[in-house]
Amino acid sequence: MSTQASLPRLPSRFPGDHLLAFRRDALGFLQHAKRTCGDVAEFRLGPEHAVLITHPDHVRDILVTHHRQFVKARRGDVSKQFLGEGLLNSEGAIHRRQRRLSQPAFHRQRLSTYAAVMTDHSARLREQWRDGDTLDMAQAMMHLTLGIAGKTLFNTDVEAEALAIGNAISDLLQYSTRASLPLADLILKLPLPSNRRVRRAQQFLDTTIYRIIEERRAENTDCGDLLSMLLLAQDEAEDGTGMTDKQVHDEALTLMLAGHETTAVALTWTWYLLSQHPEVEAKLHEELCAVLGDRLPTFDDLEPLTYTRMVLTESMRLYPPAWLMTRRNLEAYDLGDYTLPARTFILISPYLTQRDPRFFDAPEQFQPERWALNPSGPKYAYFPFGGGPRQCIGEGFAWMEGILVLATLAQQWHMQLVPGHPVGVKPLVTLRPKAGMRMTLAQHQARHTPGVLISP
């Protein structure tokens, strides 16, 4: 009979110090826990017994192999107050049914119709820019991806309301971050200005989405967008019924929140990394010239734009937008040499695993070329979109959007970080830059030769 080892415990100086440190700097606290304890680190977050998991084999066990023994770790139903039973929150049979109904919206044939929307919005943006302009690239990417989300999800132009929608989404993301902390259920019920702001944001988004659903129900036609697929989907595997307005609302809001935010964050960090590595940017521009010439990219260019994909892949290794995932085991669970007590609050961080020197050479360096060959390490050493049955349903959409936006903008523009601009991470639900990303635009001075765009 084997004896399980004790979980490596992070030393504590006084009661509650772990929670204070986590609230002050969640990513820094988890980095400290990994450095101190290794692949498995136990600590307390207030009343919670928490464990950080960072080894790819353990990640695979939890997300894939034994996923049925785990649920999404949330405190009460706070996140359900605004996301409802969307794919991010639902469990069991409800999650399987909603994913089954939503999946056709992300099939390859459907995705190809969204490519033109992505390049069109990106091309319009690049034509609005002026040489020498300075802007916050984080805001610019949020605005761009929100416009793309509005068109592909609702077949509507949300740019007129983009600022209000963007602010409402930011408020809800701030709320989501607080909702995962101990005592959140109580704190979020207090009459605080921040809580009132969240309720206003929720009401605004609810009103907007339900209005669009009502209009589309009346039309009863496929408009070629994601919302049409959700409204017309029928569960042929079960009872043949479709989604209620509430279910469509929950999925639409989830897709809008998750879809535009994550891609915008990934692109923002990509522009920053390119600004710090001119040799990578030069190679990227060389590929864009060779593959595209002076035309806009299309769906068919996704495969030949291999280096563009490598740049985005490496950017999301260093700065994964979804930097933290949480689970809770329903019963005691043996994880390698350790036993996790029932209902342990489990934290899994792609940011930490993807910077581990055991799985990546020079892990802190930006090296897109490392993806030229298939990685030889563990599969879940890289998992920016999660894994298993809960792997991001919009992964294909996100890759396509990231590559097409990056290619369209980088064809014409070079971005340089404003000297002295502070660069740091702000680990909310996504890994936003702490102070935005102030960058100066410089237009590529190009000349045309037989269908090829050449930059000096």
C-alpha positions in Angstrom: 0.0 0.0 0.0 1.5 3.3 -1.1 1.5 6.4 1.0 0.8 9.7 -0.6 3.2 12.6 0.1 2.1 15.8 1.8 1.3 18.7 -0.4 4.2 21.2 -0.6 2.9 24.1 1.4 3.8 27.7 0.9 5.1 29.2 4.1 2.8 31.7 5.9 4.0 34.6 8.1 0.6 35.3 9.6 -3.1 34.3 9.0 -4.5 35.8 5.9 -1.1 36.8 4.3 -1.6 34.6 1.3 -5.0 36.2 0.5 -3.6 39.7 0.9 -0.7 38.9 -1.4 -3.0 37.3 -4.0 -5.3 40.3 -4.0 -2.4 42.7 -4.2 -0.6 40.9 -7.1 -2.2 37.6 -8.1 0.4 36.8 -10.8 3.3 37.7 -8.7 2.0 35.7 -5.8 1.6 32.6 -8.0 5.1 33.0 -9.5 6.4 33.1 -5.9 4.4 30.0 -5.0 5.8 28.1 -8.0 9.4 29.2 -7.3 9.0 28.1 -3.6 7.1 24.9 -3.9 7.6 23.6 -7.5 4.9 21.9 -9.6 2.3 21.7 -6.8 1.9 24.5 -4.3 -0.6 24.5 -1.4 -1.8 27.7 0.3 -4.8 29.4 1.8 -6.9 32.1 0.2 -9.0 33.1 3.2 -11.3 30.2 4.0 -10.3 28.4 0.8 -7.8 25.5 0.6 -6.1 26.3 -2.7 -3.5 24.4 -4.8 -1.5 25.7 -7.8 -0.9 23.2 -10.5 1.7 23.9 -13.2 3.2 20.6 -14.6 1.8 19.7 -18.1 1.0 16.1 -17.0 -1.0 17.4 -14.1 -2.8 19.9 -16.3 -3.7 17.2 -18.8 -5.0 14.9 -16.0 -7.3 17.7 -14.7 -8.5 19.2 -17.9 -8.6 16.1 -20.1 -8.1 12.7 -18.7 -10.2 13.0 -15.6 -12.2 16.1 -16.4 -15.5 14.5 -15.1 -14.1 14.7 -11.6 -13.8 18.4 -11.7 -16.0 21.4 -12.1 -15.3 25.1 -12.8 -14.3 26.7 -9.5 -16.5 29.6 -8.7 -17.8 31.1 -5.5 -21.5 30.8 -5.4 -23.3 32.0 -8.5 -21.8 35.5 -8.7 -20.5 35.1 -12.3 -23.8 33.6 -13.4 -25.5 36.9 -12.5 -24.4 38.3 -15.8 -23.1 35.4 -17.9 -25.9 33.0 -16.9 -25.5 29.4 -18.1 -23.2 30.2 -21.0 -20.4 27.9 -22.0 -18.0 29.4 -19.6 -20.3 28.7 -16.6 -22.5 25.7 -17.4 -21.7 22.2 -16.2 -22.6 18.6 -17.1 -25.6 17.9 -19.4 -26.3 21.7 -19.8 -22.8 22.4 -21.0 -22.7 19.4 -23.4 -26.1 20.5 -24.9 -25.1 24.1 -25.3 -21.7 23.2 -26.8 -23.4 20.8 -29.2 -25.9 23.5 -30.3 -23.1 26.2 -30.6 -20.5 24.1 -32.4 -21.8 24.5 -36.0 -21.3 28.3 -35.7 -17.6 27.6 -35.6 -17.3 25.0 -38.4 -14.7 25.7 -41.1 -17.2 26.7 -43.7 -18.8 29.2 -41.4 -15.5 30.6 -40.3 -14.5 31.4 -43.9 -17.4 33.8 -44.2 -16.1 35.8 -41.3 -12.6 36.3 -42.7 -13.7 39.1 -45.0 -15.3 41.0 -42.0 -12.0 40.8 -40.1 -9.9 42.1 -43.0 -12.4 44.7 -43.9 -12.5 46.2 -40.4 -8.7 46.0 -40.1 -8.3 47.7 -43.5 -10.6 50.5 -42.5 -8.7 51.1 -39.4 -5.3 51.2 -41.1 -6.6 53.8 -43.5 -7.7 56.0 -40.6 -4.2 56.0 -39.1 -1.7 58.7 -39.9 2.1 58.6 -39.9 3.5 59.8 -36.6 0.3 59.4 -34.7 0.6 58.1 -31.1 -2.2 56.0 -29.7 -3.0 53.4 -27.1 -2.8 50.2 -29.0 -4.7 48.3 -26.3 -7.7 50.6 -26.8 -7.3 50.5 -30.6 -7.3 46.7 -30.6 -10.3 46.5 -28.2 -12.3 48.9 -30.4 -11.3 46.9 -33.6 -12.2 43.4 -32.2 -15.4 44.7 -30.7 -16.4 45.9 -34.2 -15.6 42.5 -35.6 -17.5 40.8 -32.9 -20.5 42.9 -33.4 -20.6 42.2 -37.2 -19.8 38.4 -37.0 -22.0 37.8 -33.9 -25.0 40.0 -34.5 -24.5 41.2 -38.2 -24.8 44.7 -36.9 -22.5 47.7 -36.7 -21.8 48.4 -33.1 -19.1 51.0 -33.6 -21.6 53.8 -32.8 -22.0 52.2 -29.4 -18.5 50.8 -29.1 -17.3 53.0 -26.3 -20.4 52.3 -24.1 -20.2 48.5 -24.9 -16.5 48.5 -24.3 -16.8 50.3 -20.9 -19.6 47.9 -19.9 -17.5 44.9 -20.7 -14.6 46.3 -18.8 -16.8 46.8 -15.8 -18.0 43.2 -16.0 -14.5 41.8 -16.3 -13.4 43.8 -13.2 -16.4 42.3 -11.5 -15.4 38.8 -12.6 -12.0 39.2 -11.1 -13.5 40.2 -7.7 -16.1 37.5 -7.9 -13.5 34.7 -7.6 -12.2 36.0 -4.2 -13.4 34.8 -0.8 -16.3 36.7 0.7 -17.1 37.9 -2.9 -20.8 37.0 -2.4 -21.1 39.4 0.5 -18.9 42.2 -0.9 -20.7 42.3 -4.2 -24.0 42.9 -2.5 -22.9 46.0 -0.7 -24.1 49.4 -2.0 -20.7 50.4 -3.3 -20.2 52.7 -6.4 -18.3 49.9 -8.2 -21.2 47.4 -7.6 -23.7 50.0 -8.9 -21.6 50.5 -12.0 -21.5 46.8 -12.6 -25.3 46.5 -12.4 -25.7 49.4 -14.8 -23.3 47.7 -17.2 -25.2 44.4 -16.9 -28.5 46.1 -17.6 -27.1 48.0 -20.6 -25.7 44.8 -22.2 -28.8 42.8 -21.4 -31.0 45.4 -23.0 -28.8 45.6 -26.1 -28.6 41.8 -26.7 -32.3 41.1 -26.0 -33.3 43.9 -28.4 -31.2 42.3 -31.1 -32.5 38.8 -30.3 -36.1 40.1 -30.5 -35.5 41.7 -33.9 -33.8 38.6 -35.3 -36.6 36.3 -34.0 -39.0 38.4 -36.0 -37.0 38.0 -39.2 -36.5 34.2 -38.7 -33.8 34.1 -41.4 -30.1 33.1 -41.4 -28.2 36.4 -41.7 -24.9 34.5 -41.9 -23.8 35.5 -38.4 -23.2 33.6 -35.2 -26.5 34.8 -33.7 -28.5 33.3 -36.6 -26.8 29.9 -35.9 -27.7 30.0 -32.2 -31.3 31.0 -32.9 -31.9 28.4 -35.6 -29.9 25.5 -34.0 -31.9 22.4 -33.0 -30.7 19.6 -30.8 -31.1 16.7 -33.1 -29.2 14.4 -30.7 -31.9 14.8 -28.1 -35.4 16.3 -28.3 -35.0 18.5 -31.4 -35.6 21.7 -29.5 -33.5 24.9 -29.8 -32.3 27.5 -27.4 -34.6 29.8 -25.4 -34.0 33.6 -25.6 -32.3 33.4 -22.2 -29.9 30.6 -23.5 -29.1 32.6 -26.7 -28.5 35.7 -24.6 -26.1 33.8 -22.3 -24.1 32.4 -25.2 -24.1 35.7 -27.1 -22.9 37.6 -24.1 -20.3 35.0 -23.4 -19.0 35.0 -26.9 -18.9 38.9 -27.0 -17.0 39.1 -23.7 -14.6 36.3 -24.4 -14.2 36.7 -28.1 -13.2 40.3 -28.5 -11.3 40.7 -25.2 -8.9 37.8 -25.6 -7.9 38.5 -29.2 -7.4 42.2 -28.5 -5.1 41.4 -25.6 -3.2 38.9 -27.7 -2.7 41.4 -30.5 -1.7 44.2 -28.1 1.1 42.1 -26.6 2.1 41.0 -30.1 2.6 44.7 -31.2 4.7 45.3 -28.1 6.9 42.3 -28.7 7.4 43.2 -32.4 8.4 46.7 -31.4 11.1 45.2 -29.2 12.4 42.7 -31.8 12.9 44.5 -35.1 14.5 41.4 -36.6 11.2 39.5 -36.1 9.2 42.3 -37.5 11.4 42.4 -40.6 10.9 38.7 -41.2 7.2 39.0 -40.7 7.0 41.9 -43.2 9.1 39.8 -45.6 6.5 37.0 -45.5 3.6 39.4 -45.9 5.2 40.9 -49.0 6.0 37.4 -50.5 2.5 35.9 -49.8 0.2 38.9 -50.2 2.0 41.5 -52.2 -0.2 44.6 -52.0 -3.6 42.8 -51.6 -5.5 42.1 -48.4 -5.2 38.7 -46.8 -8.1 36.2 -47.2 -9.2 33.0 -45.6 -7.1 31.0 -48.1 -3.9 32.8 -46.9 -4.1 31.4 -43.3 -2.1 28.3 -44.2 0.7 30.0 -46.2 1.2 32.7 -43.6 3.3 30.3 -41.5 5.6 32.9 -39.8 2.7 35.2 -39.0 1.1 32.3 -37.1 4.4 31.5 -35.4 4.6 35.2 -34.2 1.1 35.0 -32.7 1.8 31.6 -31.2 4.9 32.8 -29.5 3.2 36.0 -28.3 0.5 33.9 -26.6 3.1 31.7 -25.0 4.7 34.7 -23.3 1.4 36.5 -22.7 -1.6 34.1 -22.8 -4.8 36.2 -22.6 -6.5 33.6 -20.4 -3.7 33.5 -18.0 -5.5 31.6 -15.2 -8.0 28.8 -15.1 -9.7 27.3 -12.0 -11.3 24.0 -11.1 -12.7 22.3 -8.1 -12.5 18.5 -7.5 -15.8 17.0 -6.4 -14.1 14.2 -4.3 -10.6 13.5 -3.0 -8.3 13.1 -6.0 -4.9 11.5 -6.4 -2.6 13.8 -8.4 0.7 12.0 -8.9 2.2 11.6 -5.5 -0.3 13.9 -3.8 -3.9 13.7 -2.7 -6.1 16.8 -3.2 -8.9 16.9 -0.6 -12.4 17.2 -1.9 -13.5 20.7 -3.0 -9.9 22.0 -3.3 -9.7 25.3 -5.1 -7.3 24.5 -8.0 -5.5 27.1 -10.0 -3.9 26.4 -13.4 -1.8 29.1 -15.1 -0.7 28.8 -18.8 1.5 31.9 -18.1 3.6 29.9 -15.6 3.7 26.6 -17.4 4.5 28.2 -20.8 7.5 30.0 -19.3 9.0 26.9 -17.6 12.6 26.3 -18.8 12.1 22.5 -18.6 9.7 22.7 -21.6 11.1 25.7 -23.5 14.6 26.8 -24.2 15.3 30.4 -23.2 11.6 30.7 -22.1 11.7 34.4 -21.4 12.9 35.2 -24.9 10.6 36.0 -27.8 11.5 33.4 -30.5 8.8 32.6 -33.0 11.2 30.3 -34.9 10.9 27.8 -32.0 7.5 26.8 -33.5 9.0 26.0 -36.9 9.3 22.4 -35.7 6.7 20.4 -33.8 7.5 20.9 -30.0 9.0 17.7 -28.5 7.8 18.4 -24.9 4.6 17.5 -23.1 1.4 18.4 -25.0 0.1 20.6 -22.2 3.2 22.7 -21.9 1.3 25.1 -24.2 -2.4 25.6 -23.8 -3.5 29.2 -24.2 -7.0 28.0 -25.1 -7.4 25.4 -22.3 -8.0 21.8 -23.1 -10.4 18.9 -23.0 -14.2 19.2 -23.3 -14.1 22.8 -22.0 -11.4 23.9 -24.5 -12.3 27.3 -26.0 -15.0 26.7 -28.6 -13.9 29.8 -30.5 -10.2 28.8 -30.8 -10.4 28.6 -34.6 -12.2 31.9 -34.8 -9.5 33.5 -32.5 -6.5 32.1 -34.5 -8.1 33.3 -37.8 -8.9 36.8 -36.4 -5.4 37.2 -34.9 -3.6 36.2 -38.0 -5.7 38.3 -40.4 -5.7 41.4 -38.2 -1.9 41.1 -37.6 -1.3 40.6 -41.4 -3.5 43.4 -42.5 -2.1 46.0 -40.1 1.5 44.9 -40.3 1.4 45.2 -44.1 1.3 48.9 -43.9 2.3 50.0 -40.4 5.2 49.7 -38.0 4.5 50.4 -34.3 7.1 51.7 -31.9 6.7 51.8 -28.1 6.7 55.4 -26.8 10.0 55.9 -24.9 9.5 55.6 -21.2 6.1 54.1 -21.4 5.8 51.6 -18.4 5.1 48.1 -19.5 3.6 45.7 -17.0 0.8 43.2 -16.7 -2.6 43.7 -15.2 -3.9 40.2 -14.4 -7.7 40.5 -14.5 -9.8 37.8 -16.2 -7.4 38.4 -19.1 -3.8 39.6 -19.0 -4.1 43.2 -19.9 -1.2 45.7 -20.1 -1.2 47.6 -16.8 -0.9 51.1 -18.3 -2.2 50.5 -21.8 0.3 50.3 -24.7 1.2 53.8 -26.0 2.8 53.4 -29.4 3.8 55.6 -32.3 2.8 54.7 -35.9 5.3 54.7 -38.8 4.1 53.8 -42.2 6.1 51.4 -44.3 7.6 53.3 -47.2 6.7 50.9 -49.9 7.1 50.7 -53.7 5.3 48.4 -56.0 6.9 46.0 -58.4 5.0 43.3 -60.4 2.3 42.6 -57.7 4.7 42.6 -54.8 4.9 45.1 -52.0 8.5 45.8 -51.1 9.7 47.6 -48.0 13.2 49.1 -48.0 
